[in-house]
Amino acid sequence: MPELRVPGATLHYERRGTGPVLLMIPGGGGDAASFDLVGADLADRFTVVAVDPRGKSRSAAGERGRDQRVEVHADDMYRLLAEVSPTEPAFVFGSSSGAVIALDLLSRHPERLRLVVAHEPPVLGLLPDADRWRTAFAGVVEAFGREGLEAAMAALGAAAGQEGTDEPDDERDGAVSADTERFRRMRENMPQFLERELRQFSGHMPDLDALAAHSGRLVPACGRASRGLLLARPAAVLAERFGTPLVEFPGGHVGLSTHPVRFAEVLRRTLAGAMAEGAA
Protein backbone atom coordinates (compact mmCIF):
# COMPACT_ATOMS: atom_id res chain seq x y z
CA MET A 1 0.00 0.00 0.00
CA PRO A 2 1.27 3.51 -0.75
CA GLU A 3 1.32 6.02 2.07
CA LEU A 4 1.00 9.75 2.56
CA ARG A 5 2.39 11.81 5.42
CA VAL A 6 -0.17 14.22 6.87
CA PRO A 7 0.13 16.34 10.02
CA GLY A 8 0.38 13.94 12.94
CA ALA A 9 -0.18 10.73 10.97
CA THR A 10 0.75 8.57 8.01
CA LEU A 11 -2.17 7.46 5.85
CA HIS A 12 -2.07 4.14 4.07
CA TYR A 13 -4.24 3.79 0.99
CA GLU A 14 -4.87 1.47 -1.93
CA ARG A 15 -5.19 2.49 -5.55
CA ARG A 16 -6.53 0.45 -8.45
CA GLY A 17 -8.02 0.97 -11.88
CA THR A 18 -7.93 3.84 -14.36
CA GLY A 19 -10.10 6.87 -15.00
CA PRO A 20 -11.33 9.68 -12.77
CA VAL A 21 -10.50 9.28 -9.08
CA LEU A 22 -13.13 7.82 -6.76
CA LEU A 23 -12.05 8.23 -3.13
CA MET A 24 -13.77 5.78 -0.78
CA ILE A 25 -13.87 6.52 2.96
CA PRO A 26 -14.89 3.71 5.34
CA GLY A 27 -16.87 4.04 8.54
CA GLY A 28 -16.84 2.39 11.95
CA GLY A 29 -13.94 0.02 12.41
CA GLY A 30 -13.48 -0.39 8.66
CA ASP A 31 -10.44 0.33 6.53
CA ALA A 32 -9.51 0.29 2.85
CA ALA A 33 -10.35 -3.41 2.59
CA SER A 34 -14.01 -2.57 3.23
CA PHE A 35 -14.12 -1.62 -0.46
CA ASP A 36 -12.24 -4.59 -1.93
CA LEU A 37 -15.26 -6.13 -3.68
CA VAL A 38 -17.05 -2.91 -4.64
CA GLY A 39 -13.80 -1.29 -5.75
CA ALA A 40 -12.90 -4.26 -7.94
CA ASP A 41 -16.19 -3.86 -9.81
CA LEU A 42 -15.60 -0.14 -10.38
CA ALA A 43 -11.92 -0.23 -11.31
CA ASP A 44 -12.69 -0.59 -15.03
CA ARG A 45 -14.08 2.95 -15.06
CA PHE A 46 -12.49 4.72 -12.09
CA THR A 47 -9.21 5.03 -10.29
CA VAL A 48 -10.50 3.70 -6.98
CA VAL A 49 -8.61 5.04 -3.97
CA ALA A 50 -9.53 3.43 -0.63
CA VAL A 51 -7.97 4.66 2.60
CA ASP A 52 -7.25 3.51 6.13
CA PRO A 53 -8.30 6.65 8.09
CA ARG A 54 -5.94 7.88 10.77
CA GLY A 55 -6.14 5.79 13.91
CA LYS A 56 -7.24 2.67 12.01
CA SER A 57 -5.39 -0.43 10.80
CA ARG A 58 -2.23 0.53 8.92
CA SER A 59 -2.74 4.25 9.67
CA ALA A 60 -3.02 3.68 13.43
CA ALA A 61 0.44 4.72 14.59
CA GLY A 62 0.37 7.60 17.02
CA GLU A 63 -3.42 8.07 16.91
CA ARG A 64 -4.80 5.21 18.97
CA GLY A 65 -6.27 6.53 22.19
CA ARG A 66 -6.77 10.07 20.93
CA ASP A 67 -10.17 11.67 20.44
CA GLN A 68 -10.78 12.17 16.73
CA ARG A 69 -12.13 15.28 15.00
CA VAL A 70 -14.06 15.25 11.76
CA GLU A 71 -12.31 18.39 10.54
CA VAL A 72 -8.90 16.73 10.90
CA HIS A 73 -10.04 13.67 8.95
CA ALA A 74 -11.54 15.89 6.23
CA ASP A 75 -8.22 17.72 5.96
CA ASP A 76 -6.51 14.33 5.59
CA MET A 77 -8.81 13.50 2.68
CA TYR A 78 -8.17 16.90 1.09
CA ARG A 79 -4.43 16.24 1.23
CA LEU A 80 -4.92 12.75 -0.15
CA LEU A 81 -6.92 14.12 -3.08
CA ALA A 82 -4.12 16.59 -3.79
CA GLU A 83 -1.81 13.57 -4.01
CA VAL A 84 -3.93 11.25 -6.16
CA SER A 85 -5.94 13.76 -8.23
CA PRO A 86 -3.93 17.00 -8.24
CA THR A 87 -5.48 18.58 -11.33
CA GLU A 88 -9.02 17.18 -11.55
CA PRO A 89 -11.97 17.18 -9.12
CA ALA A 90 -12.69 13.74 -7.73
CA PHE A 91 -15.68 11.62 -6.81
CA VAL A 92 -16.06 10.69 -3.14
CA PHE A 93 -18.05 7.90 -1.53
CA GLY A 94 -18.30 7.84 2.26
CA SER A 95 -20.07 5.26 4.40
CA SER A 96 -21.35 5.89 7.95
CA SER A 97 -18.76 7.95 9.84
CA GLY A 98 -16.85 8.12 6.55
CA ALA A 99 -19.88 9.88 5.09
CA VAL A 100 -19.66 12.48 7.89
CA ILE A 101 -16.08 13.14 6.76
CA ALA A 102 -17.25 13.40 3.15
CA LEU A 103 -19.91 15.97 4.06
CA ASP A 104 -17.36 18.11 5.88
CA LEU A 105 -14.98 17.81 2.94
CA LEU A 106 -17.68 19.03 0.55
CA SER A 107 -18.55 21.98 2.79
CA ARG A 108 -14.90 23.06 2.97
CA HIS A 109 -13.45 22.15 -0.41
CA PRO A 110 -16.24 21.91 -3.01
CA GLU A 111 -13.87 22.89 -5.81
CA ARG A 112 -11.99 19.59 -5.37
CA LEU A 113 -15.08 17.41 -5.73
CA ARG A 114 -17.27 16.36 -8.64
CA LEU A 115 -19.78 14.44 -6.56
CA VAL A 116 -20.12 13.19 -2.99
CA VAL A 117 -22.23 10.12 -2.20
CA ALA A 118 -22.94 10.14 1.54
CA HIS A 119 -24.28 6.74 2.59
CA GLU A 120 -26.06 6.86 5.96
CA PRO A 121 -24.03 9.57 7.74
CA PRO A 122 -24.99 9.41 11.46
CA VAL A 123 -25.38 13.19 11.89
CA LEU A 124 -27.64 13.12 14.92
CA GLY A 125 -28.02 16.90 15.05
CA LEU A 126 -30.21 16.75 11.93
CA LEU A 127 -32.88 14.81 13.82
CA PRO A 128 -35.65 16.35 15.93
CA ASP A 129 -35.05 13.71 18.62
CA ALA A 130 -31.27 14.12 18.59
CA ASP A 131 -30.90 14.25 22.38
CA ARG A 132 -32.44 10.81 22.72
CA TRP A 133 -29.89 9.30 20.37
CA ARG A 134 -26.93 11.15 21.86
CA THR A 135 -27.89 9.57 25.17
CA ALA A 136 -28.18 6.17 23.50
CA PHE A 137 -24.73 6.48 21.90
CA ALA A 138 -23.25 7.54 25.23
CA GLY A 139 -24.76 4.35 26.62
CA VAL A 140 -22.98 2.34 23.93
CA VAL A 141 -19.63 3.76 25.04
CA GLU A 142 -20.47 3.10 28.69
CA ALA A 143 -21.41 -0.50 27.86
CA PHE A 144 -18.05 -0.96 26.17
CA GLY A 145 -16.22 0.31 29.24
CA ARG A 146 -18.22 -1.90 31.61
CA GLU A 147 -18.72 -5.11 29.66
CA GLY A 148 -16.64 -5.06 26.51
CA LEU A 149 -17.10 -5.11 22.76
CA GLU A 150 -20.00 -7.55 22.45
CA ALA A 151 -22.13 -5.62 24.94
CA ALA A 152 -21.36 -2.35 23.17
CA MET A 153 -22.29 -3.75 19.77
CA ALA A 154 -25.53 -5.11 21.20
CA ALA A 155 -26.34 -1.66 22.58
CA LEU A 156 -25.48 -0.04 19.26
CA GLY A 157 -27.66 -2.53 17.40
CA ALA A 158 -30.56 -1.81 19.74
CA ALA A 159 -30.22 1.92 19.11
CA ALA A 160 -29.91 1.51 15.34
CA GLY A 161 -33.02 -0.67 15.10
CA GLN A 162 -33.87 -3.90 13.34
CA GLU A 163 -33.20 -3.69 9.61
CA GLY A 164 -35.82 -5.03 7.24
CA THR A 165 -35.37 -7.88 4.81
CA ASP A 166 -33.72 -7.44 1.45
CA GLU A 167 -32.66 -9.74 -1.34
CA PRO A 168 -30.25 -12.56 -0.40
CA ASP A 169 -26.65 -11.66 0.29
CA ASP A 170 -24.21 -11.76 -2.59
CA GLU A 171 -21.81 -14.65 -2.94
CA ARG A 172 -18.40 -14.37 -4.53
CA ASP A 173 -15.58 -16.90 -4.71
CA GLY A 174 -12.82 -16.09 -2.23
CA ALA A 175 -14.79 -13.45 -0.35
CA VAL A 176 -14.75 -15.27 2.98
CA SER A 177 -11.06 -16.13 2.98
CA ALA A 178 -10.12 -12.65 1.79
CA ASP A 179 -12.10 -11.11 4.66
CA THR A 180 -10.37 -12.99 7.48
CA GLU A 181 -7.57 -10.46 7.92
CA ARG A 182 -9.96 -7.57 7.36
CA PHE A 183 -12.22 -8.72 10.18
CA ARG A 184 -9.24 -9.11 12.53
CA ARG A 185 -8.20 -5.52 11.84
CA MET A 186 -11.79 -4.29 12.17
CA ARG A 187 -12.11 -5.88 15.60
CA GLU A 188 -8.85 -4.25 16.67
CA ASN A 189 -10.17 -0.90 15.40
CA MET A 190 -13.46 -1.07 17.28
CA PRO A 191 -12.23 0.24 20.67
CA GLN A 192 -10.86 3.33 18.92
CA PHE A 193 -14.15 3.82 17.10
CA LEU A 194 -16.36 3.30 20.13
CA GLU A 195 -14.34 5.39 22.59
CA ARG A 196 -12.85 8.05 20.34
CA GLU A 197 -15.15 8.48 17.32
CA LEU A 198 -18.74 7.37 17.85
CA ARG A 199 -19.87 10.33 19.93
CA GLN A 200 -17.42 12.74 18.33
CA PHE A 201 -18.49 12.03 14.75
CA SER A 202 -22.21 11.57 15.38
CA GLY A 203 -22.16 14.86 17.30
CA HIS A 204 -20.56 16.77 14.43
CA MET A 205 -22.80 19.16 12.50
CA PRO A 206 -21.66 20.02 8.97
CA ASP A 207 -22.01 23.55 7.63
CA LEU A 208 -25.51 23.24 6.17
CA ASP A 209 -25.34 26.62 4.41
CA ALA A 210 -22.15 25.58 2.63
CA LEU A 211 -23.69 22.23 1.69
CA ALA A 212 -26.81 23.98 0.39
CA ALA A 213 -24.65 26.11 -1.88
CA HIS A 214 -23.22 22.95 -3.42
CA SER A 215 -26.13 20.54 -3.02
CA GLY A 216 -25.93 19.68 -6.73
CA ARG A 217 -22.74 17.80 -5.89
CA LEU A 218 -24.28 15.86 -3.00
CA VAL A 219 -26.13 12.54 -3.17
CA PRO A 220 -27.65 11.53 0.19
CA ALA A 221 -28.03 7.74 0.28
CA CYS A 222 -29.35 4.96 2.49
CA GLY A 223 -29.91 1.22 2.40
CA ARG A 224 -33.26 -0.20 1.37
CA ALA A 225 -33.22 -2.54 4.36
CA SER A 226 -32.57 0.31 6.83
CA ARG A 227 -35.17 2.69 5.42
CA GLY A 228 -36.70 4.77 8.23
CA LEU A 229 -34.23 3.56 10.88
CA LEU A 230 -31.90 5.74 12.90
CA LEU A 231 -28.78 5.51 10.77
CA ALA A 232 -30.71 6.17 7.54
CA ARG A 233 -32.75 9.11 8.83
CA PRO A 234 -30.08 11.87 8.55
CA ALA A 235 -29.60 11.14 4.85
CA ALA A 236 -33.35 11.43 4.35
CA VAL A 237 -33.32 14.79 6.17
CA LEU A 238 -30.54 16.06 3.91
CA ALA A 239 -32.39 14.96 0.78
CA GLU A 240 -35.57 16.71 1.92
CA ARG A 241 -33.74 19.84 3.03
CA PHE A 242 -31.90 20.25 -0.27
CA GLY A 243 -34.67 18.97 -2.53
CA THR A 244 -32.54 16.17 -3.93
CA PRO A 245 -33.38 12.49 -4.41
CA LEU A 246 -32.52 10.01 -1.68
CA VAL A 247 -30.68 7.22 -3.47
CA GLU A 248 -31.29 3.75 -2.08
CA PHE A 249 -28.61 1.06 -2.16
CA PRO A 250 -29.06 -2.68 -1.64
CA GLY A 251 -28.87 -3.98 1.89
CA GLY A 252 -28.73 -1.95 5.06
CA HIS A 253 -26.07 0.07 6.84
CA VAL A 254 -23.30 -2.32 5.73
CA GLY A 255 -24.75 -3.10 2.32
CA LEU A 256 -21.41 -2.61 0.60
CA SER A 257 -20.20 -5.73 2.44
CA THR A 258 -23.36 -7.86 2.27
CA HIS A 259 -24.40 -6.92 -1.28
CA PRO A 260 -21.19 -5.77 -3.00
CA VAL A 261 -22.12 -6.63 -6.57
CA ARG A 262 -25.46 -4.83 -6.60
CA PHE A 263 -24.08 -2.06 -4.39
CA ALA A 264 -21.40 -1.40 -7.01
CA GLU A 265 -24.05 -1.35 -9.75
CA VAL A 266 -26.04 1.37 -8.00
CA LEU A 267 -22.92 3.40 -7.27
CA ARG A 268 -21.78 3.06 -10.89
CA ARG A 269 -25.14 4.36 -12.15
CA THR A 270 -25.08 7.23 -9.68
CA LEU A 271 -21.61 8.35 -10.69
CA ALA A 272 -22.33 7.84 -14.39
CA GLY A 273 -25.31 10.15 -14.10
CA ALA A 274 -23.10 12.90 -12.69
CA MET A 275 -20.52 12.35 -15.42
CA ALA A 276 -23.20 12.55 -18.12
CA GLU A 277 -24.50 15.82 -16.67
CA GLY A 278 -20.99 17.22 -16.58
CA ALA A 279 -20.42 16.32 -20.21
CA ALA A 280 -23.70 17.87 -21.36
C-alpha positions as a printed Julia matrix, in Angstrom:
280×3 Matrix{Float64}:
   0.0     0.0     0.0
   1.27    3.51   -0.75
   1.32    6.02    2.07
   1.0     9.75    2.56
   2.39   11.81    5.42
  -0.17   14.22    6.87
   0.13   16.34   10.02
   0.38   13.94   12.94
  -0.18   10.73   10.97
   0.75    8.57    8.01
  -2.17    7.46    5.85
  -2.07    4.14    4.07
  -4.24    3.79    0.99
  -4.87    1.47   -1.93
  -5.19    2.49   -5.55
  -6.53    0.45   -8.45
  -8.02    0.97  -11.88
  -7.93    3.84  -14.36
 -10.1     6.87  -15.0
 -11.33    9.68  -12.77
 -10.5     9.28   -9.08
 -13.13    7.82   -6.76
 -12.05    8.23   -3.13
 -13.77    5.78   -0.78
 -13.87    6.52    2.96
 -14.89    3.71    5.34
 -16.87    4.04    8.54
 -16.84    2.39   11.95
 -13.94    0.02   12.41
 -13.48   -0.39    8.66
 -10.44    0.33    6.53
  -9.51    0.29    2.85
 -10.35   -3.41    2.59
 -14.01   -2.57    3.23
 -14.12   -1.62   -0.46
 -12.24   -4.59   -1.93
 -15.26   -6.13   -3.68
 -17.05   -2.91   -4.64
 -13.8    -1.29   -5.75
 -12.9    -4.26   -7.94
 -16.19   -3.86   -9.81
 -15.6    -0.14  -10.38
 -11.92   -0.23  -11.31
 -12.69   -0.59  -15.03
 -14.08    2.95  -15.06
 -12.49    4.72  -12.09
  -9.21    5.03  -10.29
 -10.5     3.7    -6.98
  -8.61    5.04   -3.97
  -9.53    3.43   -0.63
  -7.97    4.66    2.6
  -7.25    3.51    6.13
  -8.3     6.65    8.09
  -5.94    7.88   10.77
  -6.14    5.79   13.91
  -7.24    2.67   12.01
  -5.39   -0.43   10.8
  -2.23    0.53    8.92
  -2.74    4.25    9.67
  -3.02    3.68   13.43
   0.44    4.72   14.59
   0.37    7.6    17.02
  -3.42    8.07   16.91
  -4.8     5.21   18.97
  -6.27    6.53   22.19
  -6.77   10.07   20.93
 -10.17   11.67   20.44
 -10.78   12.17   16.73
 -12.13   15.28   15.0
 -14.06   15.25   11.76
 -12.31   18.39   10.54
  -8.9    16.73   10.9
 -10.04   13.67    8.95
 -11.54   15.89    6.23
  -8.22   17.72    5.96
  -6.51   14.33    5.59
  -8.81   13.5     2.68
  -8.17   16.9     1.09
  -4.43   16.24    1.23
  -4.92   12.75   -0.15
  -6.92   14.12   -3.08
  -4.12   16.59   -3.79
  -1.81   13.57   -4.01
  -3.93   11.25   -6.16
  -5.94   13.76   -8.23
  -3.93   17.0    -8.24
  -5.48   18.58  -11.33
  -9.02   17.18  -11.55
 -11.97   17.18   -9.12
 -12.69   13.74   -7.73
 -15.68   11.62   -6.81
 -16.06   10.69   -3.14
 -18.05    7.9    -1.53
 -18.3     7.84    2.26
 -20.07    5.26    4.4
 -21.35    5.89    7.95
 -18.76    7.95    9.84
 -16.85    8.12    6.55
 -19.88    9.88    5.09
 -19.66   12.48    7.89
 -16.08   13.14    6.76
 -17.25   13.4     3.15
 -19.91   15.97    4.06
 -17.36   18.11    5.88
 -14.98   17.81    2.94
 -17.68   19.03    0.55
 -18.55   21.98    2.79
 -14.9    23.06    2.97
 -13.45   22.15   -0.41
 -16.24   21.91   -3.01
 -13.87   22.89   -5.81
 -11.99   19.59   -5.37
 -15.08   17.41   -5.73
 -17.27   16.36   -8.64
 -19.78   14.44   -6.56
 -20.12   13.19   -2.99
 -22.23   10.12   -2.2
 -22.94   10.14    1.54
 -24.28    6.74    2.59
 -26.06    6.86    5.96
 -24.03    9.57    7.74
 -24.99    9.41   11.46
 -25.38   13.19   11.89
 -27.64   13.12   14.92
 -28.02   16.9    15.05
 -30.21   16.75   11.93
 -32.88   14.81   13.82
 -35.65   16.35   15.93
 -35.05   13.71   18.62
 -31.27   14.12   18.59
 -30.9    14.25   22.38
 -32.44   10.81   22.72
 -29.89    9.3    20.37
 -26.93   11.15   21.86
 -27.89    9.57   25.17
 -28.18    6.17   23.5
 -24.73    6.48   21.9
 -23.25    7.54   25.23
 -24.76    4.35   26.62
 -22.98    2.34   23.93
 -19.63    3.76   25.04
 -20.47    3.1    28.69
 -21.41   -0.5    27.86
 -18.05   -0.96   26.17
 -16.22    0.31   29.24
 -18.22   -1.9    31.61
 -18.72   -5.11   29.66
 -16.64   -5.06   26.51
 -17.1    -5.11   22.76
 -20.0    -7.55   22.45
 -22.13   -5.62   24.94
 -21.36   -2.35   23.17
 -22.29   -3.75   19.77
 -25.53   -5.11   21.2
 -26.34   -1.66   22.58
 -25.48   -0.04   19.26
 -27.66   -2.53   17.4
 -30.56   -1.81   19.74
 -30.22    1.92   19.11
 -29.91    1.51   15.34
 -33.02   -0.67   15.1
 -33.87   -3.9    13.34
 -33.2    -3.69    9.61
 -35.82   -5.03    7.24
 -35.37   -7.88    4.81
 -33.72   -7.44    1.45
 -32.66   -9.74   -1.34
 -30.25  -12.56   -0.4
 -26.65  -11.66    0.29
 -24.21  -11.76   -2.59
 -21.81  -14.65   -2.94
 -18.4   -14.37   -4.53
 -15.58  -16.9    -4.71
 -12.82  -16.09   -2.23
 -14.79  -13.45   -0.35
 -14.75  -15.27    2.98
 -11.06  -16.13    2.98
 -10.12  -12.65    1.79
 -12.1   -11.11    4.66
 -10.37  -12.99    7.48
  -7.57  -10.46    7.92
  -9.96   -7.57    7.36
 -12.22   -8.72   10.18
  -9.24   -9.11   12.53
  -8.2    -5.52   11.84
 -11.79   -4.29   12.17
 -12.11   -5.88   15.6
  -8.85   -4.25   16.67
 -10.17   -0.9    15.4
 -13.46   -1.07   17.28
 -12.23    0.24   20.67
 -10.86    3.33   18.92
 -14.15    3.82   17.1
 -16.36    3.3    20.13
 -14.34    5.39   22.59
 -12.85    8.05   20.34
 -15.15    8.48   17.32
 -18.74    7.37   17.85
 -19.87   10.33   19.93
 -17.42   12.74   18.33
 -18.49   12.03   14.75
 -22.21   11.57   15.38
 -22.16   14.86   17.3
 -20.56   16.77   14.43
 -22.8    19.16   12.5
 -21.66   20.02    8.97
 -22.01   23.55    7.63
 -25.51   23.24    6.17
 -25.34   26.62    4.41
 -22.15   25.58    2.63
 -23.69   22.23    1.69
 -26.81   23.98    0.39
 -24.65   26.11   -1.88
 -23.22   22.95   -3.42
 -26.13   20.54   -3.02
 -25.93   19.68   -6.73
 -22.74   17.8    -5.89
 -24.28   15.86   -3.0
 -26.13   12.54   -3.17
 -27.65   11.53    0.19
 -28.03    7.74    0.28
 -29.35    4.96    2.49
 -29.91    1.22    2.4
 -33.26   -0.2     1.37
 -33.22   -2.54    4.36
 -32.57    0.31    6.83
 -35.17    2.69    5.42
 -36.7     4.77    8.23
 -34.23    3.56   10.88
 -31.9     5.74   12.9
 -28.78    5.51   10.77
 -30.71    6.17    7.54
 -32.75    9.11    8.83
 -30.08   11.87    8.55
 -29.6    11.14    4.85
 -33.35   11.43    4.35
 -33.32   14.79    6.17
 -30.54   16.06    3.91
 -32.39   14.96    0.78
 -35.57   16.71    1.92
 -33.74   19.84    3.03
 -31.9    20.25   -0.27
 -34.67   18.97   -2.53
 -32.54   16.17   -3.93
 -33.38   12.49   -4.41
 -32.52   10.01   -1.68
 -30.68    7.22   -3.47
 -31.29    3.75   -2.08
 -28.61    1.06   -2.16
 -29.06   -2.68   -1.64
 -28.87   -3.98    1.89
 -28.73   -1.95    5.06
 -26.07    0.07    6.84
 -23.3    -2.32    5.73
 -24.75   -3.1     2.32
 -21.41   -2.61    0.6
 -20.2    -5.73    2.44
 -23.36   -7.86    2.27
 -24.4    -6.92   -1.28
 -21.19   -5.77   -3.0
 -22.12   -6.63   -6.57
 -25.46   -4.83   -6.6
 -24.08   -2.06   -4.39
 -21.4    -1.4    -7.01
 -24.05   -1.35   -9.75
 -26.04    1.37   -8.0
 -22.92    3.4    -7.27
 -21.78    3.06  -10.89
 -25.14    4.36  -12.15
 -25.08    7.23   -9.68
 -21.61    8.35  -10.69
 -22.33    7.84  -14.39
 -25.31   10.15  -14.1
 -23.1    12.9   -12.69
 -20.52   12.35  -15.42
 -23.2    12.55  -18.12
 -24.5    15.82  -16.67
 -20.99   17.22  -16.58
 -20.42   16.32  -20.21
 -23.7    17.87  -21.36
